[in-house]
Amino acid sequence: MVMNFMSSSESCDQLYARRQDKIDSFVFDERVAAVFADMISRSVPGYASIIGMIAILARKHAVAHSNLYDLGCSLGTATVSMGRGIAERGCQLIAVDNSQAMLEKAGEQFSRHGLPSVTTICNDIRNVKICNASVAVLNFTLQFLPVEERLPLLKNIHAGMLDEGVLILSEKIAGSDAAEDRSLMELHHAFKRANGYSDLEISQKRAALEEVLVPETIAVHRQRLAKAGFSRVDLWFQCFNFVSFVARP
Ligand SMILES: C[S@@+](CC[C@H](N)C(=O)[O-])C[C@H]1O[C@@H](n2cnc3c(N)ncnc32)[C@H](O)[C@@H]1O
């Protein structure tokens, strides 16, 4: 049903397949990194489309000799996609994540895809000064920051962006009211079931993400992006409770 980004050496996600007495909070450690390609493909509706469109958006907006940031890059899949879009413009790709396990795998992926010159930074994205940016990607990363930390990060990105630049912000969202929220969540769970996850896996993963991934409504995202200085925000993708915006300075 979904396009899978696993290489032959990577494993199928069974992290929540067995019943656990106590569910620990979700962390991006070695165990998650080892199965992440499979996990995100089977958990995020439209992930393959978003990754594909990031190449198109980067091709359209990358300015020669500017920086392109992938913030919370995980395995670097969006970085690779941007790299495909911007050949020979002298741009610098910068991939940031605070999980060493993820970045090690990202480095392998960059070599496999002929992108050895990607700058990888193992740090919190809140500590990275954004500069000379024509494209910045937050592909399902902002949702993991404490809510009060989200505006300062977006302001930092806005401050480091060229006038012609774009921010691509993808997020899991909350519905605008309880009924919409329930309906979107049911569709998402149906998607996960169709991709082979059991009800036990879905409920245990949900418990692990509680208070770690905090989704917000589309309206809240729009308001915050405006407050951070972005003058125009377009919703270019939605599938169930997963969306992506393009925001311009
Ligand atoms: C859902 S994954 C992002 C998926 C990835 N962008 C993609 O397109 O495949 C979230 C990533 O953000 C990273 N992350 C979460 N909070 C972070 C922070 N404060 N600083 C840096 N990385 C962070 C995690 O380690 C994880 O790799």
PDBQT file of the ligand as one rigid body, heavy atoms in Angstrom, charges set to zero:
ROOT
HETATM    1  C1  LIG A 301       9.521  12.229  12.886  1.00  0.00    +0.000 C 
HETATM    2  S1  LIG A 301      11.209  12.414  12.808  1.00  0.00    +0.000 S 
HETATM    3  C2  LIG A 301      11.448  13.445  11.354  1.00  0.00    +0.000 C 
HETATM    4  C3  LIG A 301      11.392  12.713  10.041  1.00  0.00    +0.000 C 
HETATM    5  C4  LIG A 301      12.294  13.276   8.986  1.00  0.00    +0.000 C 
HETATM    6  N1  LIG A 301      12.290  14.719   8.949  1.00  0.00    +0.000 N 
HETATM    7  C5  LIG A 301      11.916  12.708   7.632  1.00  0.00    +0.000 C 
HETATM    8  O1  LIG A 301      11.494  13.481   6.765  1.00  0.00    +0.000 OA
HETATM    9  O2  LIG A 301      12.072  11.494   7.443  1.00  0.00    +0.000 OA
HETATM   10  C6  LIG A 301      11.662  13.583  14.020  1.00  0.00    +0.000 C 
HETATM   11  C7  LIG A 301      13.173  13.765  14.097  1.00  0.00    +0.000 C 
HETATM   12  O3  LIG A 301      13.425  14.973  14.771  1.00  0.00    +0.000 OA
HETATM   13  C8  LIG A 301      14.497  14.770  15.656  1.00  0.00    +0.000 C 
HETATM   14  N2  LIG A 301      14.344  15.758  16.719  1.00  0.00    +0.000 N 
HETATM   15  C9  LIG A 301      13.321  15.881  17.607  1.00  0.00    +0.000 A 
HETATM   16  N3  LIG A 301      13.517  16.945  18.401  1.00  0.00    +0.000 NA
HETATM   17  C10 LIG A 301      14.690  17.504  18.008  1.00  0.00    +0.000 A 
HETATM   18  C11 LIG A 301      15.437  18.634  18.441  1.00  0.00    +0.000 A 
HETATM   19  N4  LIG A 301      15.002  19.398  19.443  1.00  0.00    +0.000 N 
HETATM   20  N5  LIG A 301      16.616  18.920  17.827  1.00  0.00    +0.000 NA
HETATM   21  C12 LIG A 301      17.062  18.137  16.806  1.00  0.00    +0.000 A 
HETATM   22  N6  LIG A 301      16.386  17.066  16.341  1.00  0.00    +0.000 NA
HETATM   23  C13 LIG A 301      15.213  16.755  16.935  1.00  0.00    +0.000 A 
HETATM   24  C14 LIG A 301      14.387  13.340  16.129  1.00  0.00    +0.000 C 
HETATM   25  O4  LIG A 301      15.604  12.818  16.610  1.00  0.00    +0.000 OA
HETATM   26  C15 LIG A 301      13.888  12.650  14.852  1.00  0.00    +0.000 C 
HETATM   27  O5  LIG A 301      14.952  12.130  14.112  1.00  0.00    +0.000 OA
ENDROOT
TORSDOF 0
